[in-house]
Amino acid sequence: MDTSGFMTVGTSLERDIYEIGSHLASLARSAPHVEPASTFRDVAQPVQREYVRGATYHFERMKGIAAAFDSKLDDDELDFKP
């Protein structure tokens, strides 16, 4: 057991951000009963997506997550925010 107080990582993903989002969502999807969160349709969802678009790292991961669930990122009924 490591007692140094630092987290150690046993696996690393050397991929671009889109591929990391897609890979992590694929792992989650293989677990029973895992689906993207449903949202109620309102003006907040597209506005939040546009806000996150400015944070390229998160936006690319969101696109990968949506792709792993065979969905479109602009589907306002599902929440793909990381």
Secondary structure, DSSP 4 states (H G I P E B T S, - for coil): ---SS----S----S-HHHHHHHHHHHHHTSTT--PEE---STHHHHHHHHHHTSHHHHHHHHHHHHHTT--TT-TTEE---
